[in-house]
């Protein structure tokens, strides 16, 4: 027992040193995440198709800083915005098949945000973007009336979730005008009139979290 007792202070010191190291690395990861969110948001506002945004800068395995900071929702929101942008402007290097896959991914992410977003603003914004994606589908779509009906539903849901969403209100008003009797076609000019937020398109509000 004596050797164990003699080694006990050393064992405790090693454990404490390990804990101190983990805490120090955790603090580094927290600061790194703050910088990553701010810088990536700035890059996104300047260049929507900027690659590698919002990637984890964590040193510790498992990225506990991300969990403690509660960044999952904020990251999902930002990644959905970029997917929407890719699908909306047709930014794809893999041809039509890749662009179609990007559109599906964007719709899936936005559907999740629309129902499970952390704030009413996020849920409203996601619903508005889904409406824009629906109504700006290819003009030769054989189900245009159904698309207009679906888009109206999305815009209505966006307004209900957040009555302050001015873009959703304008989009809803425009589409209701298009859907009036006698308006059988949504032409290209009308399609180009739908807004999706931000002075220059989709914007990430705030710098960080």
TAZI-V187466 format. One record per residue. RES is the residue in three letters. PHI is phi in radians with two decimals (none if undefined). OMEGA is omega in radians with two decimals (none if undefined). Layout:
BEGIN
res->[RES/RES]
phi->[PHI/PHI]
omega->[OMEGA/OMEGA]
END
This chain:
BEGIN
res->[UNK/UNK/UNK/UNK/UNK/UNK/UNK/UNK/UNK/UNK/UNK/UNK/UNK/UNK/UNK/UNK/UNK/UNK/UNK/UNK/UNK/UNK/UNK/UNK/UNK/UNK/UNK/UNK/UNK/UNK/UNK/UNK/UNK/UNK/UNK/UNK/UNK/UNK/UNK/UNK/UNK/UNK/UNK/UNK/UNK/UNK/UNK/UNK/UNK/UNK/UNK/UNK/UNK/UNK/UNK/UNK/UNK/UNK/UNK/UNK/UNK/UNK/UNK/UNK/UNK/UNK/UNK/UNK/UNK/UNK/UNK/UNK/UNK/UNK/UNK/UNK/UNK/UNK/UNK/UNK/UNK/UNK/UNK/UNK/UNK/UNK/UNK/UNK/UNK/UNK/UNK/UNK/UNK/UNK/UNK/UNK/UNK/UNK/UNK/UNK/UNK/UNK/UNK/UNK/UNK/UNK/UNK/UNK/UNK/UNK/UNK/UNK/UNK/UNK/UNK/UNK/UNK/UNK/UNK/UNK/UNK/UNK/UNK/UNK/UNK/UNK/UNK/UNK/UNK/UNK/UNK/UNK/UNK/UNK/UNK/UNK/UNK/UNK/UNK/UNK/UNK/UNK/UNK/UNK/UNK/UNK/UNK/UNK/UNK/UNK/UNK/UNK/UNK/UNK/UNK/UNK/UNK/UNK/UNK/UNK/UNK/UNK/UNK/UNK/UNK/UNK/UNK/UNK/UNK/UNK/UNK/UNK/UNK/UNK/UNK/UNK/UNK/UNK/UNK/UNK/UNK/UNK/UNK/UNK/UNK/UNK/UNK/UNK/UNK/UNK/UNK/UNK/UNK/UNK/UNK/UNK/UNK/UNK/UNK/UNK/UNK/UNK/UNK/UNK/UNK/UNK/UNK/UNK/UNK]
phi->[none/-1.05/-1.05/-1.16/-1.10/-1.16/-1.44/-0.99/-1.03/-1.17/-1.08/-1.08/-1.11/-1.13/-1.08/-1.10/-1.12/-1.11/-1.11/-1.10/-1.13/-1.08/-1.10/-1.14/-1.16/-1.09/-1.09/-1.10/-1.13/-1.07/-1.13/-1.13/-1.13/-1.04/-1.16/-1.10/-1.10/-1.12/-1.17/-1.15/-1.07/-1.15/-1.10/-1.16/-1.13/-1.44/-2.57/-1.04/-1.62/-1.03/-1.37/1.26/-1.36/1.04/-1.40/-1.16/-1.72/-1.14/-1.66/-1.24/-1.06/1.45/0.87/-1.11/-1.08/-1.06/-1.20/-1.13/-1.34/1.15/-1.59/-0.97/-1.16/-1.08/-1.22/-1.05/-1.07/-1.17/-1.16/-1.15/-1.08/-1.20/-1.08/-1.04/-1.08/-1.00/-1.24/-1.28/-1.70/1.26/-1.41/-2.69/-1.81/-1.91/1.41/-1.11/-1.09/-1.18/-1.14/-1.12/-1.13/-1.12/-1.11/-1.10/-1.09/-1.10/-1.08/-1.11/-1.11/-1.21/-1.06/-1.12/-1.14/-1.09/-1.75/-2.23/-1.06/-1.21/-2.22/-1.09/-1.09/-1.14/-1.10/-1.16/-1.11/-1.11/-1.11/-1.10/-1.14/-1.11/-1.09/-1.10/-1.07/-1.20/-1.38/-1.76/-1.12/-0.83/-1.14/-1.59/-1.08/-1.32/-2.03/-1.07/-1.07/-1.17/-1.14/-1.11/-1.08/-1.12/-1.11/-1.02/-1.06/-1.11/-1.12/-1.10/-1.12/-1.11/-1.20/-1.13/-1.14/-2.57/-1.05/-1.49/-1.33/-1.15/-1.08/-1.13/-1.10/-1.13/-1.09/-1.12/-1.09/-1.08/-1.26/-1.13/-1.16/-1.10/-1.41/-1.12/-0.93/1.70/-1.69/-1.68/-2.42/-1.73/-1.37/-1.13/-1.11/-1.16/-1.06/-1.33/-1.58/-1.46/-1.81/-2.33/1.74/1.52/-1.18/-2.23/1.86/-1.14/-2.25/-1.60/-1.44/1.52/-2.14/2.06/-2.55]
omega->[-3.09/3.11/3.14/3.14/3.14/-3.10/-3.06/3.12/3.13/3.12/3.12/3.14/3.13/3.13/3.14/3.11/3.11/3.12/3.12/3.12/3.12/3.14/3.13/3.11/3.09/3.11/3.09/-3.14/3.11/3.14/-3.14/3.11/3.11/3.11/-3.14/-3.13/-3.12/-3.10/-3.14/3.09/3.13/3.12/-3.11/3.11/-3.11/-3.10/-3.04/-3.08/-3.14/-3.10/2.99/-3.13/3.02/3.08/-3.09/3.08/-2.96/3.05/-3.11/3.08/3.12/3.10/3.14/3.14/3.12/-3.14/-3.12/3.13/3.13/-3.03/-3.03/-3.11/3.14/3.13/3.11/3.14/-3.11/3.14/3.08/3.10/-3.13/3.08/3.09/-3.13/3.11/-3.09/-3.07/-3.11/3.13/-3.13/-3.12/3.11/-3.09/3.10/-3.04/-3.13/3.14/3.12/3.10/3.11/3.10/3.13/3.11/3.13/3.12/3.14/3.14/3.14/-3.11/3.08/3.12/3.14/-3.10/-3.11/-3.02/3.12/-3.05/-3.10/3.09/3.12/3.12/-3.13/3.13/-3.12/3.13/3.13/3.11/3.14/3.07/3.08/3.11/3.13/-3.11/-3.04/3.11/3.04/-3.12/-3.02/-3.11/3.14/-3.12/-3.09/-3.03/-3.14/3.11/3.12/3.11/3.13/3.13/-3.14/3.09/3.11/3.11/-3.13/3.09/3.13/3.12/-3.13/3.12/-3.12/-3.13/-3.13/3.12/-3.11/-3.05/3.14/-3.14/3.11/3.13/3.13/3.13/-3.14/-3.14/-3.08/3.07/3.07/3.13/-3.06/3.14/3.08/-3.11/3.07/-3.04/-3.05/3.05/-3.04/-3.05/3.13/3.12/-3.14/-3.11/-3.09/-3.09/-3.11/-3.13/2.98/3.10/-3.10/3.12/-3.12/-3.12/3.14/3.00/-3.09/3.13/3.11/-3.08/-3.03/none]
END
